[in-house]
Amino acid sequence: MWKLIVGFIAFAAITLWVLMRSGPVDMGGEHAAQEAMHKDAPPAAAAAPSGTTGAVKP
């Protein structure tokens, strides 16, 4: 049992060391990916002219 505890502590220490050496790590979730996705998207009003339904008249 004590080997599991020592192994967990060693694994956690190595993980923290690697994260600290890799530079700034953002643990804030997916907000960075959402900003990147919406940055290049056109505004919704410019996507379709007003008054059109998208249906083709025969």
N, CA, C and O atoms as a DFTB+ gen file, in Angstrom:
232 C
 N C O
     1  1       0.822      -1.196       0.000
     2  2       0.000       0.000       0.000
     3  2       0.870       1.266       0.000
     4  3       0.567       2.250      -0.675
     5  1       1.936       1.208       0.762
     6  2       2.795       2.382       0.832
     7  2       3.479       2.645      -0.506
     8  3       3.841       3.781      -0.810
     9  1       3.654       1.591      -1.306
    10  2       4.272       1.758      -2.622
    11  2       3.349       2.544      -3.559
    12  3       3.815       3.338      -4.376
    13  1       2.039       2.317      -3.435
    14  2       1.090       3.074      -4.249
    15  2       1.129       4.557      -3.900
    16  3       1.090       5.409      -4.787
    17  1       1.206       4.861      -2.625
    18  2       1.245       6.254      -2.191
    19  2       2.535       6.922      -2.671
    20  3       2.502       8.048      -3.168
    21  1       3.657       6.242      -2.525
    22  2       4.937       6.795      -2.975
    23  2       4.936       6.959      -4.491
    24  3       5.448       7.955      -5.002
    25  1       4.374       6.005      -5.212
    26  2       4.292       6.096      -6.670
    27  2       3.420       7.259      -7.112
    28  3       3.762       7.971      -8.057
    29  1       2.290       7.456      -6.432
    30  2       1.418       8.574      -6.769
    31  2       2.116       9.906      -6.521
    32  3       2.034      10.816      -7.347
    33  1       2.802      10.024      -5.389
    34  2       3.512      11.263      -5.073
    35  2       4.617      11.525      -6.099
    36  3       4.809      12.661      -6.532
    37  1       5.344      10.470      -6.487
    38  2       6.404      10.635      -7.486
    39  2       5.814      11.042      -8.839
    40  3       6.354      11.923      -9.508
    41  1       4.722      10.414      -9.241
    42  2       4.076      10.752     -10.512
    43  2       3.568      12.190     -10.488
    44  3       3.723      12.918     -11.469
    45  1       2.961      12.604      -9.374
    46  2       2.459      13.978      -9.259
    47  2       3.613      14.979      -9.302
    48  3       3.496      16.036      -9.923
    49  1       4.714      14.653      -8.651
    50  2       5.863      15.557      -8.646
    51  2       6.457      15.703     -10.045
    52  3       6.796      16.810     -10.462
    53  1       6.583      14.600     -10.767
    54  2       7.114      14.647     -12.129
    55  2       6.169      15.439     -13.034
    56  3       6.619      16.234     -13.859
    57  1       4.871      15.226     -12.880
    58  2       3.893      15.943     -13.695
    59  2       3.958      17.446     -13.432
    60  3       3.963      18.239     -14.374
    61  1       4.007      17.838     -12.178
    62  2       4.109      19.261     -11.848
    63  2       5.407      19.861     -12.377
    64  3       5.415      20.995     -12.856
    65  1       6.493      19.117     -12.294
    66  2       7.778      19.603     -12.795
    67  2       7.713      19.840     -14.308
    68  3       8.193      20.861     -14.800
    69  1       7.117      18.890     -15.043
    70  2       7.002      19.025     -16.501
    71  2       6.112      20.213     -16.851
    72  3       6.436      20.971     -17.766
    73  1       5.000      20.390     -16.144
    74  2       4.108      21.509     -16.429
    75  2       4.784      22.847     -16.148
    76  3       4.601      23.804     -16.901
    77  1       5.554      22.919     -15.083
    78  2       6.247      24.168     -14.762
    79  2       7.341      24.486     -15.777
    80  3       7.585      25.656     -16.074
    81  1       7.997      23.469     -16.309
    82  2       9.069      23.671     -17.286
    83  2       8.525      24.022     -18.674
    84  3       9.245      24.606     -19.484
    85  1       7.270      23.677     -18.956
    86  2       6.730      23.871     -20.300
    87  2       6.239      25.290     -20.554
    88  3       5.887      25.609     -21.689
    89  1       6.201      26.136     -19.564
    90  2       5.755      27.511     -19.754
    91  2       4.355      27.701     -19.207
    92  3       3.843      26.851     -18.479
    93  1       3.733      28.827     -19.563
    94  2       2.399      29.109     -19.025
    95  2       1.366      28.113     -19.552
    96  3       1.267      27.882     -20.757
    97  1       0.614      27.542     -18.649
    98  2      -0.417      26.575     -18.998
    99  2      -1.758      27.158     -18.578
   100  3      -1.944      27.512     -17.413
   101  1      -2.702      27.263     -19.526
   102  2      -4.024      27.801     -19.229
   103  2      -4.951      26.649     -18.891
   104  3      -5.275      25.831     -19.752
   105  1      -5.376      26.586     -17.641
   106  2      -6.283      25.532     -17.198
   107  2      -7.710      26.051     -17.100
   108  3      -8.508      25.529     -16.321
   109  1      -8.038      27.075     -17.885
   110  2      -9.327      27.736     -17.781
   111  2     -10.439      27.072     -18.566
   112  3     -11.566      27.565     -18.524
   113  1     -10.201      26.015     -19.259
   114  2     -11.263      25.356     -20.004
   115  2     -11.167      25.649     -21.490
   116  3     -10.074      25.838     -22.025
   117  1     -12.321      25.688     -22.160
   118  2     -12.354      25.787     -23.617
   119  2     -12.545      27.207     -24.121
   120  3     -12.823      27.384     -25.307
   121  1     -12.412      28.217     -23.293
   122  2     -12.675      29.572     -23.748
   123  2     -11.708      30.014     -24.833
   124  3     -12.094      30.806     -25.692
   125  1     -10.483      29.544     -24.833
   126  2      -9.510      29.933     -25.863
   127  2      -9.913      29.367     -27.220
   128  3      -9.775      30.051     -28.235
   129  1     -10.400      28.151     -27.256
   130  2     -10.821      27.542     -28.520
   131  2     -12.068      28.236     -29.060
   132  3     -12.200      28.402     -30.273
   133  1     -12.974      28.638     -28.193
   134  2     -14.188      29.321     -28.649
   135  2     -13.861      30.690     -29.208
   136  3     -14.461      31.108     -30.198
   137  1     -12.921      31.399     -28.597
   138  2     -12.527      32.708     -29.123
   139  2     -11.900      32.561     -30.504
   140  3     -12.145      33.389     -31.381
   141  1     -11.104      31.531     -30.710
   142  2     -10.459      31.317     -31.999
   143  2     -11.493      30.956     -33.074
   144  3     -11.351      31.357     -34.230
   145  1     -12.518      30.210     -32.699
   146  2     -13.538      29.814     -33.663
   147  2     -14.394      31.007     -34.081
   148  3     -14.754      31.129     -35.252
   149  1     -14.716      31.873     -33.148
   150  2     -15.620      32.984     -33.440
   151  2     -14.898      34.221     -33.957
   152  3     -15.550      35.182     -34.364
   153  1     -13.594      34.220     -33.950
   154  2     -12.842      35.386     -34.383
   155  2     -13.001      35.611     -35.889
   156  3     -13.154      36.753     -36.322
   157  1     -12.970      34.558     -36.682
   158  2     -13.027      34.675     -38.135
   159  2     -14.438      34.541     -38.696
   160  3     -14.629      34.702     -39.901
   161  1     -15.420      34.253     -37.867
   162  2     -16.784      34.048     -38.348
   163  2     -17.424      35.392     -38.713
   164  3     -17.258      36.370     -37.983
   165  1     -18.152      35.451     -39.831
   166  2     -18.829      36.702     -40.199
   167  2     -20.023      36.941     -39.271
   168  3     -20.540      35.994     -38.679
   169  1     -20.454      38.160     -39.142
   170  2     -21.629      38.436     -38.311
   171  2     -22.860      37.732     -38.880
   172  3     -22.939      37.495     -40.086
   173  1     -23.799      37.404     -38.033
   174  2     -24.990      36.667     -38.464
   175  2     -25.844      37.500     -39.410
   176  3     -26.466      36.939     -40.312
   177  1     -25.898      38.819     -39.237
   178  2     -26.716      39.674     -40.097
   179  2     -26.164      39.722     -41.518
   180  3     -26.936      39.892     -42.462
   181  1     -24.874      39.581     -41.696
   182  2     -24.280      39.644     -43.024
   183  2     -24.363      38.308     -43.754
   184  3     -24.077      38.248     -44.950
   185  1     -24.742      37.251     -43.075
   186  2     -24.771      35.927     -43.690
   187  2     -25.881      35.809     -44.729
   188  3     -25.679      35.186     -45.771
   189  1     -27.068      36.402     -44.462
   190  2     -28.177      36.315     -45.399
   191  2     -28.882      37.667     -45.435
   192  3     -29.091      38.281     -44.389
   193  1     -29.253      38.138     -46.633
   194  2     -29.982      39.408     -46.711
   195  2     -31.352      39.270     -46.054
   196  3     -31.952      38.194     -46.062
   197  1     -31.832      40.356     -45.495
   198  2     -33.131      40.305     -44.828
   199  2     -34.246      40.146     -45.859
   200  3     -34.147      40.656     -46.975
   201  1     -35.282      39.451     -45.485
   202  2     -36.427      39.265     -46.361
   203  2     -36.344      38.025     -47.211
   204  3     -37.299      37.740     -47.935
   205  1     -35.288      37.283     -47.174
   206  2     -35.199      36.057     -47.956
   207  2     -35.445      34.855     -47.052
   208  3     -34.991      34.821     -45.908
   209  1     -36.152      33.892     -47.565
   210  2     -36.431      32.688     -46.793
   211  2     -35.561      31.539     -47.213
   212  3     -35.510      30.530     -46.511
   213  1     -34.881      31.644     -48.313
   214  2     -34.035      30.573     -48.788
   215  2     -34.761      29.605     -49.703
   216  3     -34.129      28.711     -50.266
   217  1     -36.059      29.753     -49.868
   218  2     -36.828      28.856     -50.728
   219  2     -36.711      29.318     -52.178
   220  3     -36.646      30.516     -52.454
   221  1     -36.684      28.366     -53.089
   222  2     -36.591      28.668     -54.513
   223  2     -37.998      28.663     -55.103
   224  3     -38.753      27.705     -54.939
   225  1     -38.337      29.757     -55.796
   226  2     -39.677      29.841     -56.415
   227  2     -39.633      29.143     -57.784
   228  3     -38.688      29.342     -58.547
   229  1     -40.641      28.334     -58.095
   230  2     -40.660      27.633     -59.387
   231  2     -40.974      28.537     -60.549
   232  3     -41.022      28.081     -61.691
